[in-house]
Amino acid sequence: MSNKYRDITNLVELEAAERKLRSKLSRKEEALVRQLYGLRDNYSPSNLLGMTARESRMDTPILQAIRFLKKKIASL
């Protein structure tokens, strides 16, 4: 792996390289934050409950209970 910063010979080149590096770090930070929020949404308590219900084949009774509750609430 070559060191691309080895060829920097003056302050202007150093500042340009620093700007590029800061920009690259900023993009990586934003991507990491988006990934973190995606994981947080995927593993929310409601999603975890749904995954557990589907894996244990309990999703049908739970869905029936939710539909029943929605009808009861709508009839109020």
C-alpha positions in Angstrom: 0.0 0.0 0.0 1.5 3.3 -1.1 1.3 6.4 1.1 -0.3 9.1 -1.0 0.5 11.7 1.6 4.2 11.2 1.2 4.2 13.4 -2.0 2.9 16.5 -0.2 5.5 19.2 -0.4 3.8 22.4 0.6 1.1 23.9 2.7 -1.4 24.2 -0.1 -1.2 20.5 -0.9 -1.4 19.6 2.8 -4.5 21.7 3.3 -6.1 20.2 0.1 -5.4 16.7 1.4 -6.8 17.6 4.8 -10.0 18.9 3.2 -10.4 15.7 1.2 -9.8 13.6 4.3 -12.2 15.5 6.4 -14.8 15.2 3.7 -14.3 11.5 3.4 -14.5 11.1 7.2 -17.7 13.2 7.3 -19.3 10.9 4.6 -18.3 7.8 6.5 -19.7 9.3 9.8 -23.0 10.0 8.1 -23.2 6.5 6.6 -22.5 5.0 10.1 -25.2 7.1 11.7 -27.7 6.0 9.0 -26.7 2.4 9.6 -27.1 2.8 13.4 -30.6 4.3 13.0 -31.5 1.5 10.6 -30.4 -1.1 13.2 -32.2 0.7 15.9 -35.4 0.7 13.9 -35.0 -3.0 12.9 -34.5 -4.1 16.5 -37.2 -2.0 18.1 -39.3 -3.7 20.8 -42.3 -4.0 18.5 -40.2 -5.5 15.7 -38.5 -7.9 18.1 -41.9 -9.0 19.4 -43.1 -9.5 15.8 -40.1 -11.5 14.9 -40.5 -13.7 18.0 -44.2 -14.3 17.2 -43.4 -15.3 13.6 -40.6 -17.6 14.6 -42.7 -19.3 17.3 -45.8 -19.5 15.0 -47.7 -17.3 17.4 -48.4 -14.6 14.8 -51.9 -15.8 13.9 -53.4 -15.5 17.4 -51.6 -12.2 17.9 -53.0 -10.8 14.7 -56.4 -12.0 15.6 -56.2 -10.3 18.9 -55.0 -7.1 17.3 -57.9 -7.2 14.8 -60.4 -7.8 17.6 -59.0 -4.9 19.6 -59.1 -2.6 16.6 -62.8 -3.5 16.0 -63.6 -2.9 19.7 -61.9 0.5 19.6 -63.6 1.4 16.3 -67.0 0.6 17.8 -66.6 2.9 20.7 
